Amino acid sequence: MQRQYYSLDEVADLLGLHVRTVRGYVRDGRLKAAQVGRRYRVTPADLDAFTGAPAAPRPPTGPHAEASVIVQVDGVTPEAAMRLGNTVVAVAHSGSGGDRGSGRLRVESVYDEERAVLKVVVLGPLAEAAELLRIVDTLVEDA
């Protein structure tokens, strides 16, 4: 469902301004707003006209799940750890394979040379994390 209006507090958050500044814009007529009861409301179209660009999308308000996964790979040489870690990070940030290039998936790799252990930390949406974990599994089997 498309958003029908924003409160002045939400407009201030979206624009990175203080709410008093936004109220001043409404009083001056620079930002069109409708008064509903004692509060002002701004339509997305009026906000777009004010900024010259569409407003940033708001995060979903419904249920949301993310994965936090640590993959441990034992018995890895430093060269193999570097290659595997770099490949996983590159795949996570590439534009191929759905939304992985959206920046929503965060990946870090850490190698403990003393123990010959590589740890890959994956944070992000479940489907994207699952897809990346399948790729990690394939890379580990091929190493």
WOGI-V676357 format. One record per run of one state. SS is the DSSP state (A for helix, B for strand, O for the rest). FROM is the first residue (numbers start at 0). LEN is the number of residues. If there is no record, write none. Layout:
ss:SS from:FROM len:LEN
ss:SS from:FROM len:LEN
//
This chain:
ss:O from:0 len:5
ss:B from:5 len:2
ss:A from:7 len:8
ss:O from:15 len:3
ss:A from:18 len:10
ss:O from:28 len:5
ss:B from:33 len:3
ss:O from:36 len:2
ss:B from:38 len:4
ss:O from:42 len:1
ss:A from:43 len:8
ss:O from:51 len:14
ss:B from:65 len:9
ss:O from:74 len:3
ss:A from:77 len:16
ss:O from:93 len:4
ss:A from:97 len:5
ss:O from:102 len:3
ss:B from:105 len:7
ss:O from:112 len:4
ss:B from:116 len:9
ss:A from:125 len:17
ss:O from:142 len:1
//
